Amino acid sequence: MKKIFNKNLIAFASILTLASCEKKLDLYPYNSIELSQSFQTIKDATTWNNGLYADLRGRVYGSYNISQDVQADQLNATLDFGNRNGNPHRWGSSFLADDGALNGAWSGYYGALRNINITIAGFEKIKTNSPAEVATLNRCKGDALLARAYYYSELILRFAKAYDPATAATDLGVPLVLEYDLEARPARATVKQVYDQIISDIGKAKTNLAATPGLAGSTKFNIDVAVALEARVRLYMQDWAGAMAAANTLITANKYPLLNTAANLDRMWTNDLATEVIFNCAVVRQTEGANTNSVYLGFNGATSKFVPDFIPTVGFINLYAATDFRRQVYLKQVPVIIQGINYPNMWVVNKFPGNPALFTGTFTNYQHAPKVFRSAEQILIFAEAANRLGGANDALALTALNTLRVARGLTARTGLTGATLTAEIRDERTRELAFEGFRLFDLKRWRLGFTRGTPQNLGAINVGSNYNTISIAADNPQFVWGLPTYDMNINANLVQNPGW
């Protein structure tokens, strides 16, 4: 079998397979090379590495974080939402295993993993000729390992139960595919096996990236990005001490200080100010665009009004105190028009308005650098993990919580411990990380159900028990997404999640 690499495709190419005992079929197409020949030099390594980042940019934002947020409790579907993301929003019988929210994430992540596995194996064949080439190859290896860890961390959140130390060794996770094999039909690994692989890849990546320091607004992986992912993953694993330690590494280094004015926080989300951003994807105007979260604004340049698909609930809006300047940055009151009716001061999600430097026309195209890791998340990880350890660690948790609160214009809290502190940390996480793709998975791992609650205006939204008044129990099986129907049909070794 000869695997062919098509050089005309951008970034990672399709892998074509030819088989023949005829010598003439061993000739490669004029625009292709055998896969093994694409891993010979350091230049080859950097070419595949560039492809890794192109893949990554296409697998954050857009449907990769909108679906789980519209499925959760903070948004109402407007009458003009056109059923976009309607199935996860409604839950129940309309949310099926062949839904695009499910199979898009599944195929997107596994498609990227196919390329990553090819890359990891191929890098072992590259010969280096100098210390500089050794360093470059090590960095490329670290990038590939960290990307694999990231993709599996996202897959396991969607398609498996939340990590429970008591049952993780038997709970079904996702298939662990670590080698490129078109014919493979892998069964599901356990949740523990998947998380163990993630931690293993992060550990190896940290070794390879040890000499690559972090930098605010970095568009490439580095040691700090590896530590940030480790902190996130260990939190999800209920490894409270490990999550604290990893997050604390970044917090005490103070390389990503929190923004403490409304103007600068607005610049982060509007103009990609990178001060507290540990890693964001590179976006280049016109040539290298990212996925966008346009459903929250729907700006109409002809009328200067907004036609959003989803608007925040009153309960979510009221989570922000009047002095919390995130309320005016993450949200915004604008003129909205729904079904021809004007709503002059409706709150909309304003976290993704688009960077004017990336516009390709007069009005927003919603492009900006997708922010994958921020220092605010690390502070919240530290606070939650410390609180879960309890005892004297509650004081550390409260200090971390207050660091974020004060930076965002709030006063410090005092005397909070135990369950009261837990609730405050969760509310703060909800405020700070809103609409960045965390909410559904937080509810799942906290084992919390919800009722969507009060809308801003009943006349502007879809109403009923599948929309604004929907109530979801903590044990609802659709917190765990179903494996896509197509994959279930072609792979008899897969077992479907309950309720699908």
N, C-alpha and C positions, 0 to 999 in steps of 0.2 A: 504494500500500500504506500503510495507517495502522496504526501499532503502538500498542497500548492497554496502559496501566499500571493494574493493578488495585490500588486503594489499600487494599483490605481485607486483603491478605496482609501478613504481618509481614516487615519488612526488604525484601529484593529480591523484587519481584513477578514473576509469570509474565508473559510478553510474548505478547499475543494479536494476531493479524494478521487484518485485515479488508480486503477489496478489493471495490469496487463503483463503478459509474458512476451509481448511484441516489443522489440527494442525501440521501434519508432514512437511508441506511446510513452517512452521514458523521456521524450523531449518535452520541455516545459513550454506552455504558451508564451508568446512574446512579451506579455505584460505580467507574467507571474514567475515566482521562484518556488522551489520546494521549501516546505516549512522549515526543515532542518537548516537550510541555507540562510534563513532569515535570523539566525542566532549565531553569528560568527564574530562580530566586532562590537566594540563599545558603541559605535554609532547605531548598530542594530538595537542594542539595549535601550538607548535613549529614544529611538523611534517607537518602540513598543511602550516605553514609559509615557511618552506623549499621548499615545492612544489610551492608556489607562486613565489619564485625566480627562480626555474627551468623553470616554465612557462614563466617568463619574459625574461630570457636569450634566449629563443627560439622565441621571438617576437620583437627583435630589430636586426638591421643589416640584411644582406641578402636581400630577397625580400621586407622586411619591410622598406627599404629606397632606394634600387636601383631603383625600378620601377618609383618613382616620379622624380628621378634625370635623368634617361635616357629619360623620357618624356619631360623634360625641354630643355633648349637652349644651354647647355654647352658641349655637347658630340656629336661625330659622331660615327656611327656604322661601324666597320671595315668589310672588305670582309670576314673575318673569324668569324663573330659573331654568325653564325649559327641560326639566328632568335631568339636567346635568348633575351627576353625582347623586341622583335621586334614590337609587336602590340602597346604598349604605346609609343614607340619611333616614330612610323609612324602616330599616331593619326588616325582619319578618319574611313573609313568603316571596316578596319581590326581590330580595337580596339572595341571589343564587350563586353557586360555585362557578358559573361561567361568566360572572360579572367582570367588566373591564377593570374595576378597581383591584380585583384579586389577581386575575391572570396577567394584567399589565405589570404589577410589581413582581410577581413570581417569575415571569419570563424575562423581565428586564434585569433582575438581579442574577438569575442563573445564566443569562446570556453574557453578562459581564464576568461572572465566575468562570465560564468556559474560557474566555480570553485570558483571565488571570492565571488559570491553571496551565495553559499553554505557555504563558510568560514565565512562570516560576520554573517549569521544567526546562524551558529553552535557555534561561539564564545560566544554568549549570553547564552548558556547552560552550559558553563564550570564554575565550582565552584572553587574559589580560597581559599587558606588556609593560606596565609601569605602575607605581604606587597611585598615581592619579586615576588610572583606569580601574584599579582595584576599588578605590573609594567611590567612583561613579557607579560601578556595578553593585557594590554593597548598598548604595542608596537606592538604586532601582529595585533590588531584591526587597529591601525594606518597604518600599512603596507598594509593591505587589502583595506582600504578606499583610500589610495593614489594610489595603483595599479589600482583600479576601475576608479579613476579620470584620470590616465594616459591613460588607454585604450580608454576611451570615448573621450579624447582630440585628440587621433590619429584617431579614427573613424570619428569624425565630420570634421576633416581636409580633409579627402578623399571623403566622401560621401554626403557632403552638401555644400551649398554656403558659402563663407567667411562671417564672422559675420558682419552684418550691423545693427547698433542700430535702424535704421528707419524701418527695415523689419524683424528683427530676431524673433519677436513674431509670425510671420506667415510663414516664410521660413521653409521648411521641413528639419528636421535634421535626426537623426537616431533613431531607436527604443530604448527607455530607458527600460532596463530589470534590475530590482533591486532585484528580487526574483527568485529562481530556480523553474522553472515550464516547464516540457517537453512539455506540451500541449498548452502552450501559443502561440498565433499568434499576437504579438504586432504590432500596427500601428506605424508610425514614429512620434516621438515627434517633437516639433519645435526646431529650432536652439537655441533660447533663453532658452527653457526648458532644453536642454542638457547642455549648458554652465552653467546654474544655478545649475544643479546637480553636475557638475564638481567642481565648486567653493564651493558648500556645502560640498562635500566629502573632498576637500583639507582643508577646515576649521576644520572639525572634525579630520582629520589626524594630523593637526598641534597641536591640543589639546592633542592627544594621544602620539605624538612624541616630545612633548615639552621638555621632560627630556632626549631625545636622541640627543646629540650634533653631529654636522657635523664633518667630518674628510676627508681630501684630499684622494681621491681614495676609498671612502667608497663603499663597495659592499652590504650594507644594507641601507634601507631607514632611514632617520633621519629628524630632523626639517629643515635642510638646503635644503634637496632634496624637501621637501614640498614647501618651499618658492620659490625654483627655478622653479618648475612646475607652481606655482601660477603666477610668473612673466611672464612666457611664455604664459599661458592661457589668462591673462589679456591683454597682448599685442594683441593677436588675437581677443579679444573682443573689442578692441579700448578703453579700460579703461586705458587711458594714465597715469593718476595720480596713479592708483593702480599698474600698471606695474612698474612705476618708483619707487614707495615705496618698492615693494617687491624686485626688483633687487638691490636697494640701500642697503637694509639690508645685503645682501651678499657681496656687493662691499666694504662697509665701514668696515665690520668685517675683511677683508683682510686675510682670512684663505686659500684662493685659489689664490695666487699671479700669475700673468701672467709670463710665461717663456719668457726670453728676449735674448736668444741666439739661433742660429740655431742648435747647438749641442743638447741643452736641448729640443727644440721643436721636433727635430727628435727622441729623446729618448721617448717622450710622445707617438708618433705614431708608433715607432718601438719596444720599450721595455716597454711600459705601465708606463712610469714615470707619477706619479699621482698628481704632485704639483698643477695643476690648474683644476683637475677633481673633480667635486662635487659628482658625482655618476657614477660608471661603474659596469658592471655585472661581477660576479666572473667567472673565467675560470680556470679549472684545467686540466693540461696536461693528455691526453688520457681518463680521466674519465668524465669530464664535459666540453664539447666543446660548442662554441657559433656559431651562424650563421656567415658567412664570406662574404666579399665583393671582391671576387676573380676575378670578371669580368673585373676589371680595369688593371690587370697585366698579368695574364695567363702565368706565368713563366714556361719555358720548361727547366728542368734540364739537359736533354740530349744535348741540343744545347747551353745552357746558354743564350737563347734569349727569348723574350716575345711575346705572341700572345694574345693581349688584345681584348676583345669584343668591347670596346668603348674607344675612345681616346678624349682628350679635344680639343675644337676648338681653333683656333688662337686668336679669340676675347677674350676668357676666359683667355688664357695664358698671353695675353698682359695686363690684368687687374693688374698684379703684376709688380711693378717697379723693376728695376735691383737691388736696395738696399733692397727690401723686401725679407727677407730670407725665407719666406713661399714658394716662388716660387721653391726653391731647396729642400724643405721638402715635401710640399703637391703634388708637381709634380716632375718628374725626366726624364732626357733624357737617353734613353736606346736603345740597339739594338733590333729592332722589326722585325719579319718576318711575312709577310701577303701574303697568296697564293704563297708561295715559294720565294717571293721577299724580299730582305733585305733592311731595312731602319735603318741605323746605329745610328741615333741620333733623335729618335722620342720622343716627350713628352708623358708621360703616367701619370695617376693618381697614386700617391704613398702614399696616406694617410693610406692605409690598407695593408702594406707589410707582416704582420705577425710577431709575437714576437718569436725570435729564442728560447726562453726558453720554448715555447709551441709546437715547432716542434716535430712531431712523426717520422720523417724520415730525410733524408739528406737535403731535400729542404723544402721551405716554405709550410705550410698548411693554411696560411693566418689567423691563429688563433691569436686573441688578445682580451683584455678586451673591450667589446663594451662601448664606452663613450656616456652616455645618457645626462648628464648635465655637462657643463663646465663654468668656470667663464667668458670666452671670450663672450659667448652667453649672459650672464647677463649684461655685459657692453654694448653690442650692443642693448639689450632690453631697457636699461636705455636711451641710446643715441637717439634711434628712438622715444621712448615715449616722452622724453623731447622736441625733435624737433617738434613733432606733437602738443604738447601743445603750443609751440611758445612763442613769446615775450622774456622775460628775461630767459626763460628756454633754449633758443638756446645756451646760453653761457655754461650752464651745459651740454648740448648735445655735444658741441664741445670739452669740456674738457674730457668727457668720450671717445669720438672718438679718441682723441689724445693719451689718455692713452693706447689704444690698438695699435694705429699706431706706437708710439715710442717703445713699447715693441717688436714689430715685425720688427724693424730696419728702420722705416720710420721717416721722420721729421714731426713735428707738423704742422697742418694747422692753418691759422689765418684768421679772418674776415669772416668766412662762416656763413650765416644765411639763414633762409627760405628754398626755394626750392633748392638752391645750396647746402645747408647743407644736405637736405634730400637725394639728389642724391649721395652725398659722403658717407653718412651713409649706404645707400643701397649697394653701391659698396663694402664698407668695410665688410658688412655682407656677401656678395657674396664671397669675397676672404677668409674670415675666416672660414665660415661654409660650404665651398664647399664639396659636395658629402656626406654630413651627413644627407641627406633626407629633407632639408628645401626648396630647390629652387623652385619647382613647386608650393608649397603652398604660398611662398612669392610672386611669380608672380601673383597668384590668388588674394591674399588679397590686393596687390598693384594695382590690375586691369591693369596689363601690358601684352600686347601680345609680340610676339618675332619672329625673323627670325634667324635660327641657324647660318648662316653666314659662314665665310671662314674656310675651313678645313686645316689641316697641309699638307696633300698630297692627291689630288683627286684620285690617283691611289690606295690608300690603303683603301678607304672607299666606302660604298654604296652611290650613288649619285642620285639626282632627287628631285622632289618636295615633296616627302614623307620622304626625308632623310636630306641632307645637306642644301637644300634651302627651307625647309618647313617654311611657315609663318602662325602663329597662332594669331588670333585676341583675344583681351582681353576678349571678351564675348563668346568665343568658349565654348559650353556646356561640352566638355570633360575635362575642368579644374575640373569639379565636376564628380567624378567617378559614373558609373552606379551601381545600386544595383545588386548583382549577380543573374543570371537567375534562378538558383535552388531555391533560397529563394523567388523570386517573384512567382514562380510556386506553392510553398507549402503554402505561406502565402498571402491570398487574401486581407489582410488588408494593404499590402505595396503598395505604390505609387512610380512608377519609376521616376528617374530624367529625365528632358527633354533631347532630343538628343540621347537617348539610346533605 
